């Protein structure tokens, strides 16, 4: 989430999900279709919880994760907005973009969180994650209208320039986070996740997301008749893609690692961020298949009974603790958004059977959660299916579990792809 909360919740490893037949059920088209219908029905209700009417600083309807979070966030809003695009409601992603564009300052900085009282900078002036140009592109494509972007075009360019100035490594051209908190995978062990840790790492996720930002800005430029800019951003994207493959890919280990900016050496931690380049289609077919087979689908690394982990089970820091302070835990638990991102890689690199398992597993996990609590959770114990943050003792004024909705909605898009061949792969044409 990229947010610090003032509570620490203990872990109860004994509680398991009510869906006890995950490993016994034969996954057929009929089974997936029934699950998709259940999820579709549930999400029609759940999705209403994330839409807020304009208020104060936020001039347009805005998207919140629901539960604990009443603010509008960068990547939460992007993925929720993309879900609404797939439902024929692209205006919500446009509104998300407009609310963020309003907060762009003269330098090109834009906060990753906005509230009804204004932008909310966190830990100084680190910018939102690289999603703004993508959100503008996908909403415009859904609306079949790019004309609304014209008055904001130069400000979008300024955001890209700001990130290049503040977070692009001069030597390699790759991108880094100031601290793991900025990435949203708050305590990702592949990066520096305490402020007192002064290291910084060239990151597969930061670089891959910025690659997609360049592609999106090139597409926007082209649609607005700005051919020179389209060429510039296309060239930036291709140069960055080459650097990702040349520098962050370990041929020996067949995986993308973060790289210590000071030493130039691989920091060999197998985490969620190692697989984000697959979502962007950066890896060659051979590279993608190899890293998926060797790591993503192996029980000793990312594959668990209840989904794909956020950190390799072989990592010394692997855990499924229910931590909300100082971070939301990316050191092992299953995050639905990470699994959606993994699903795009599985689809791009031809792992259709494995996609069926993932869609069934994640869909069942969330349907069971909704049946039990009338809401969902941010993450789940990878080995028991236990819902983690927020825990059962955090309730609203009516005594109901506070829960979480947000980007979990994208799980429906996995099932929609499997059942109806309608995929949301976030490709930029």
C-alpha positions as CSV (number, residue, x, y, z in Angstrom):
1,X,0.0,0.0,0.0
2,X,2.9,2.4,0.5
3,X,1.3,3.6,3.8
4,X,2.3,3.5,7.5
5,X,-0.4,2.6,10.0
6,X,-0.2,2.8,13.7
7,X,-1.1,-0.7,14.6
8,X,0.7,-4.1,14.8
9,X,-1.5,-7.2,14.4
10,X,-0.4,-10.6,15.6
11,X,-0.4,-13.7,13.4
12,X,-2.7,-16.7,13.9
13,X,-1.3,-19.4,11.7
14,X,-4.0,-22.0,12.8
15,X,-6.9,-20.4,11.0
16,X,-7.3,-21.5,7.4
17,X,-9.6,-20.6,4.6
18,X,-12.9,-22.4,4.3
19,X,-12.0,-23.6,0.8
20,X,-10.4,-26.9,1.7
21,X,-10.5,-28.6,-1.7
22,X,-8.1,-26.4,-3.6
23,X,-5.7,-29.3,-4.3
24,X,-8.5,-31.9,-4.9
25,X,-10.8,-30.1,-7.4
26,X,-10.4,-30.8,-11.1
27,X,-10.2,-27.5,-12.8
28,X,-12.6,-27.6,-15.7
29,X,-14.1,-24.9,-17.9
30,X,-17.4,-25.5,-16.1
31,X,-15.7,-25.1,-12.7
32,X,-14.1,-21.9,-13.8
33,X,-17.3,-20.6,-15.3
34,X,-19.2,-21.1,-12.0
35,X,-16.4,-19.5,-10.0
36,X,-16.4,-16.5,-12.4
37,X,-20.1,-16.0,-12.0
38,X,-19.8,-16.1,-8.2
39,X,-16.9,-13.6,-8.4
40,X,-18.7,-11.4,-10.9
41,X,-21.8,-11.2,-8.7
42,X,-19.7,-10.5,-5.5
43,X,-17.6,-7.8,-7.2
44,X,-20.6,-5.9,-8.5
45,X,-21.4,-5.2,-4.8
46,X,-17.8,-4.9,-3.6
47,X,-16.8,-2.5,-6.4
48,X,-19.3,0.1,-5.2
49,X,-17.3,0.5,-2.0
50,X,-14.3,2.0,-3.8
51,X,-16.1,4.9,-5.6
52,X,-16.4,8.2,-3.7
53,X,-18.2,11.3,-4.8
54,X,-16.2,14.5,-5.4
55,X,-15.2,16.3,-2.2
56,X,-12.9,19.1,-1.3
57,X,-9.6,19.1,-3.2
58,X,-10.7,16.0,-5.2
59,X,-12.9,17.6,-7.9
60,X,-13.8,14.4,-9.6
61,X,-15.2,11.0,-8.4
62,X,-12.3,9.2,-6.8
63,X,-11.3,5.7,-6.0
64,X,-10.3,4.5,-2.6
65,X,-9.1,1.0,-1.5
66,X,-12.0,1.0,1.1
67,X,-11.6,-0.4,4.6
68,X,-8.8,1.4,6.3
69,X,-8.0,3.5,3.4
70,X,-10.1,6.5,2.6
71,X,-7.4,8.3,0.5
72,X,-6.9,8.1,-3.3
73,X,-3.6,6.2,-4.0
74,X,-1.5,5.9,-7.1
75,X,-1.2,2.3,-8.1
76,X,-4.4,1.2,-6.2
77,X,-6.3,3.7,-8.3
78,X,-4.6,2.7,-11.5
79,X,-5.5,-0.9,-11.1
80,X,-9.0,-0.2,-9.8
81,X,-9.5,2.2,-12.7
82,X,-8.3,-0.4,-15.2
83,X,-10.8,-2.9,-13.8
84,X,-13.5,-0.3,-14.4
85,X,-12.2,0.2,-18.0
86,X,-12.8,-3.5,-18.5
87,X,-16.3,-3.1,-17.2
88,X,-17.1,-0.3,-19.7
89,X,-16.6,2.5,-17.2
90,X,-13.3,4.2,-18.3
91,X,-14.4,7.5,-16.8
92,X,-13.2,6.4,-13.4
93,X,-9.6,6.0,-14.5
94,X,-9.8,9.4,-16.3
95,X,-11.1,10.9,-13.0
96,X,-8.2,9.3,-11.1
97,X,-5.7,10.8,-13.6
98,X,-7.3,14.3,-13.4
99,X,-7.3,14.3,-9.6
100,X,-3.5,13.5,-9.7
101,X,-2.7,15.9,-12.6
102,X,-4.1,18.7,-10.5
103,X,-1.4,18.1,-8.0
104,X,1.6,18.3,-10.4
105,X,3.9,21.1,-9.2
106,X,6.3,23.2,-11.3
107,X,9.1,20.7,-11.0
108,X,6.9,17.8,-12.2
109,X,6.5,16.2,-8.8
110,X,3.1,14.6,-8.0
111,X,2.3,12.9,-4.7
112,X,1.3,9.3,-4.8
113,X,-1.6,9.9,-2.5
114,X,-4.3,12.6,-2.5
115,X,-7.0,13.4,0.0
116,X,-10.0,15.7,0.1
117,X,-7.7,18.2,1.8
118,X,-4.9,18.0,-0.9
119,X,-1.9,16.0,-2.0
120,X,-0.3,13.9,0.7
121,X,3.6,13.8,0.4
122,X,5.1,10.9,2.3
123,X,8.7,10.8,3.5
124,X,9.6,14.0,1.8
125,X,9.1,14.5,-1.9
126,X,9.3,11.1,-3.5
127,X,6.9,10.9,-6.4
128,X,4.0,8.7,-7.3
129,X,4.8,5.3,-8.9
130,X,5.1,5.3,-12.7
131,X,1.5,4.8,-13.7
132,X,0.1,8.3,-14.7
133,X,0.7,8.2,-18.4
134,X,-0.5,4.6,-18.5
135,X,-3.7,5.6,-16.7
136,X,-4.2,8.5,-19.2
137,X,-3.7,6.2,-22.1
138,X,-6.0,3.3,-21.0
139,X,-8.8,5.7,-20.0
140,X,-8.5,7.5,-23.3
141,X,-8.5,4.3,-25.2
142,X,-11.6,3.1,-23.3
143,X,-13.3,6.4,-23.9
144,X,-12.2,6.4,-27.6
145,X,-11.2,10.1,-26.9
146,X,-7.7,11.5,-26.4
147,X,-8.8,15.2,-26.9
148,X,-9.3,15.7,-23.2
149,X,-5.6,15.1,-22.7
150,X,-4.4,18.2,-24.7
151,X,-4.5,20.8,-21.9
152,X,-2.5,18.4,-19.6
153,X,0.0,17.0,-22.1
154,X,3.0,19.2,-21.2
155,X,2.4,18.5,-17.5
156,X,2.5,14.7,-18.2
157,X,5.9,15.2,-19.9
158,X,7.1,17.2,-16.9
159,X,6.3,14.3,-14.6
160,X,8.4,12.0,-16.8
161,X,11.3,14.4,-16.7
162,X,11.1,14.8,-12.9
163,X,11.4,11.1,-12.5
164,X,14.4,11.0,-14.8
165,X,16.1,13.7,-12.8
166,X,15.3,12.2,-9.4
167,X,15.2,8.4,-9.9
168,X,17.2,7.5,-13.0
169,X,20.7,6.2,-12.6
170,X,23.0,8.3,-14.8
171,X,25.4,5.5,-15.5
172,X,23.0,2.7,-16.5
173,X,19.8,4.6,-17.4
174,X,17.9,2.3,-15.1
175,X,15.5,3.5,-12.4
176,X,15.5,3.0,-8.7
177,X,13.2,3.7,-5.7
178,X,14.4,6.1,-2.9
179,X,13.2,3.4,-0.5
180,X,11.1,0.3,-0.8
181,X,8.1,2.1,0.7
182,X,7.9,4.2,-2.4
183,X,7.5,1.0,-4.6
184,X,4.4,0.0,-2.7
185,X,5.9,-3.4,-1.9
186,X,6.7,-1.7,1.4
187,X,9.2,-4.1,3.1
188,X,10.5,-5.9,0.0
189,X,13.8,-7.4,1.1
190,X,15.2,-7.0,-2.4
191,X,15.5,-3.2,-1.6
192,X,16.3,-0.9,1.2
193,X,13.2,-0.7,3.3
194,X,14.4,1.3,6.3
195,X,15.2,4.9,5.9
196,X,18.4,4.5,7.8
197,X,19.6,2.0,5.1
198,X,21.3,4.4,2.6
199,X,21.7,1.9,-0.1
200,X,19.6,2.1,-3.3
201,X,19.0,-0.5,-5.9
202,X,18.4,-0.5,-9.6
203,X,15.0,-2.2,-9.6
204,X,13.2,-4.4,-12.1
205,X,9.8,-3.1,-11.1
206,X,10.7,0.6,-11.1
207,X,12.4,0.2,-14.5
208,X,9.7,-2.0,-16.1
209,X,6.9,0.4,-15.0
210,X,8.8,3.4,-16.3
211,X,9.3,1.5,-19.6
212,X,5.5,1.2,-19.8
213,X,5.2,4.9,-19.0
214,X,7.4,5.7,-22.0
215,X,5.3,3.5,-24.2
216,X,2.1,5.1,-23.0
217,X,3.4,8.6,-23.4
218,X,4.6,7.7,-27.0
219,X,1.1,6.4,-27.8
220,X,-0.5,9.5,-26.3
221,X,1.9,11.7,-28.3
222,X,1.0,9.8,-31.5
223,X,-2.7,10.2,-30.9
224,X,-2.3,13.9,-30.4
225,X,-0.2,14.3,-33.6
226,X,3.0,15.0,-31.8
227,X,5.2,12.7,-33.9
228,X,8.6,14.0,-32.7
229,X,7.7,13.3,-29.1
230,X,6.3,9.9,-30.0
231,X,9.7,9.0,-31.5
232,X,11.6,10.3,-28.5
233,X,9.6,8.3,-26.0
234,X,9.6,5.2,-28.1
235,X,13.4,5.4,-28.3
236,X,13.6,6.0,-24.5
237,X,11.5,2.9,-24.0
238,X,13.6,0.7,-26.2
239,X,16.8,1.9,-24.6
240,X,15.5,1.2,-21.2
241,X,14.3,-2.3,-22.2
242,X,17.8,-3.1,-23.4
243,X,19.3,-1.9,-20.1
244,X,16.9,-4.0,-18.1
245,X,17.8,-7.1,-20.0
246,X,21.6,-6.3,-20.1
247,X,22.0,-5.3,-16.5
248,X,19.2,-6.7,-14.3
249,X,18.9,-10.1,-15.9
250,X,21.2,-12.8,-14.5
251,X,22.0,-15.3,-17.3
252,X,23.5,-17.7,-14.7
253,X,20.4,-17.7,-12.5
254,X,17.8,-17.0,-15.1
255,X,16.0,-14.2,-13.2
256,X,15.9,-10.4,-12.9
257,X,17.6,-9.2,-9.7
258,X,17.9,-5.8,-8.2
259,X,21.4,-4.4,-8.5
260,X,23.2,-2.4,-5.8
261,X,23.9,1.1,-7.4
262,X,27.2,1.5,-5.5
263,X,28.8,-1.9,-6.1
264,X,27.1,-2.8,-9.4
265,X,26.5,-6.3,-8.1
266,X,23.4,-8.4,-8.1
267,X,21.4,-8.4,-4.8
268,X,20.2,-11.9,-5.1
269,X,16.8,-11.8,-3.4
270,X,13.9,-13.5,-5.3
271,X,10.9,-11.3,-4.7
272,X,7.7,-9.9,-6.4
273,X,9.8,-7.3,-8.2
274,X,11.8,-10.0,-10.1
275,X,8.7,-10.8,-12.2
276,X,7.3,-7.3,-13.0
277,X,9.3,-7.2,-16.3
278,X,7.3,-10.2,-17.4
279,X,4.1,-8.2,-17.1
280,X,5.7,-5.6,-19.4
281,X,6.8,-8.3,-21.9
282,X,10.4,-7.2,-21.6
283,X,11.9,-10.7,-21.3
284,X,12.3,-12.7,-24.5
285,X,10.1,-15.8,-24.8
286,X,13.1,-18.0,-23.8
287,X,13.9,-15.9,-20.8
288,X,10.3,-15.5,-19.6
289,X,9.6,-19.3,-19.8
290,X,12.9,-20.0,-18.0
291,X,12.3,-17.7,-15.0
292,X,8.7,-18.8,-14.7
293,X,9.5,-22.5,-14.7
294,X,12.5,-22.1,-12.4
295,X,11.1,-19.8,-9.8
296,X,7.5,-18.6,-10.2
297,X,6.0,-22.1,-10.4
298,X,8.3,-23.8,-7.9
299,X,7.0,-24.6,-4.4
300,X,10.5,-23.8,-2.9
301,X,10.2,-20.3,-4.3
302,X,7.0,-18.6,-5.3
303,X,4.2,-21.2,-5.7
304,X,2.2,-21.9,-2.6
305,X,-1.1,-23.7,-1.9
306,X,-3.1,-20.5,-1.8
307,X,-1.4,-18.6,-4.6
308,X,1.9,-17.1,-5.7
309,X,4.0,-15.7,-2.9
310,X,5.5,-12.2,-2.7
311,X,8.9,-13.5,-1.6
312,X,10.6,-16.8,-2.3
313,X,10.0,-19.4,0.4
314,X,13.8,-20.1,0.3
315,X,14.6,-16.6,1.3
316,X,15.9,-16.4,4.9
317,X,13.4,-13.6,5.6
318,X,10.4,-15.4,4.3
319,X,7.4,-15.2,6.6
320,X,3.6,-14.9,6.7
321,X,3.3,-12.5,9.7
322,X,0.4,-10.2,9.9
323,X,2.3,-7.0,10.0
324,X,0.8,-3.6,9.4
325,X,3.4,-1.6,11.3
326,X,5.8,-0.6,10.1
327,X,4.7,-2.1,6.8
328,X,2.2,-4.1,5.0
329,X,4.0,-7.4,4.6
330,X,5.5,-8.3,1.2
331,X,7.9,-10.9,2.7
332,X,5.9,-13.9,1.7
333,X,2.1,-13.5,1.9
334,X,-0.1,-13.8,-1.2
335,X,-1.2,-10.4,-2.5
336,X,-4.1,-10.5,-5.0
337,X,-2.5,-7.6,-7.0
338,X,0.8,-9.4,-7.2
339,X,-1.0,-12.5,-8.5
340,X,-2.8,-10.4,-11.1
341,X,0.6,-9.1,-12.2
342,X,2.0,-12.6,-12.3
343,X,-1.0,-13.7,-14.3
344,X,-0.2,-11.3,-17.1
345,X,3.3,-12.8,-17.3
346,X,1.9,-16.3,-17.3
347,X,-0.4,-15.4,-20.2
348,X,2.3,-13.6,-22.2
349,X,4.7,-16.5,-22.0
350,X,2.2,-19.3,-22.7
351,X,1.5,-20.9,-19.3
352,X,-2.2,-21.5,-19.8
353,X,-2.7,-24.5,-17.6
354,X,-0.9,-22.8,-14.7
355,X,-3.1,-19.7,-15.3
356,X,-6.2,-21.9,-14.8
357,X,-4.7,-23.0,-11.4
358,X,-4.0,-19.4,-10.5
359,X,-7.4,-18.1,-11.5
360,X,-9.2,-20.9,-9.6
361,X,-7.0,-20.6,-6.5
362,X,-7.2,-16.8,-6.2
363,X,-10.9,-16.7,-7.2
364,X,-11.8,-19.3,-4.6
365,X,-9.8,-17.5,-1.9
366,X,-11.6,-14.2,-2.5
367,X,-15.1,-15.7,-2.9
368,X,-14.6,-17.6,0.4
369,X,-13.4,-14.4,2.1
370,X,-16.5,-12.4,0.9
371,X,-18.8,-15.2,2.0
372,X,-17.2,-15.1,5.5
373,X,-16.7,-11.3,6.0
374,X,-18.6,-9.5,3.2
375,X,-15.3,-8.0,2.3
376,X,-11.7,-9.0,1.4
377,X,-8.2,-8.5,2.8
378,X,-5.0,-7.0,1.6
379,X,-3.1,-10.3,1.7
380,X,-3.3,-13.9,2.8
381,X,-1.0,-16.5,4.4
382,X,0.5,-18.3,1.5
383,X,0.5,-21.6,3.2
384,X,-2.8,-21.6,5.2
385,X,-5.0,-19.2,3.3
386,X,-5.6,-17.2,6.5
387,X,-6.7,-13.6,5.8
388,X,-4.1,-11.3,7.2
389,X,-4.4,-7.5,7.2
390,X,-6.7,-6.2,8.6
391,X,-7.3,-8.7,11.3
392,X,-10.7,-9.8,12.7
393,X,-10.5,-7.4,15.7
394,X,-10.6,-4.3,13.5
395,X,-14.2,-3.6,13.0
396,X,-16.4,-0.6,11.9
397,X,-19.0,1.1,14.0
398,X,-21.4,-1.7,13.2
399,X,-19.1,-4.4,14.4
400,X,-18.2,-5.6,10.8
401,X,-14.7,-6.4,9.7
402,X,-13.2,-3.3,8.1
403,X,-11.6,-5.3,5.3
404,X,-10.1,-4.2,2.0
405,X,-11.3,-4.1,-1.7
406,X,-9.1,-2.1,-4.0
407,X,-7.1,-3.8,-6.7
408,X,-8.3,-7.3,-5.6
409,X,-11.0,-6.5,-8.1
410,X,-8.5,-7.4,-10.9
411,X,-8.8,-11.0,-9.9
412,X,-12.1,-11.0,-11.8
413,X,-10.1,-10.1,-14.9
414,X,-8.1,-13.3,-14.6
415,X,-11.3,-15.4,-14.6
416,X,-12.9,-13.3,-17.4
417,X,-9.9,-14.1,-19.5
418,X,-10.0,-17.8,-18.7
419,X,-13.7,-18.2,-19.2
420,X,-14.6,-15.6,-21.9
421,X,-11.1,-15.0,-23.5
422,X,-11.5,-11.3,-22.5
423,X,-8.1,-10.5,-21.1
424,X,-6.9,-7.3,-19.4
425,X,-3.2,-7.5,-20.2
426,X,-2.5,-3.8,-20.0
427,X,-0.8,-3.8,-23.4
428,X,-0.1,-0.5,-25.1
429,X,-0.7,-0.5,-28.8
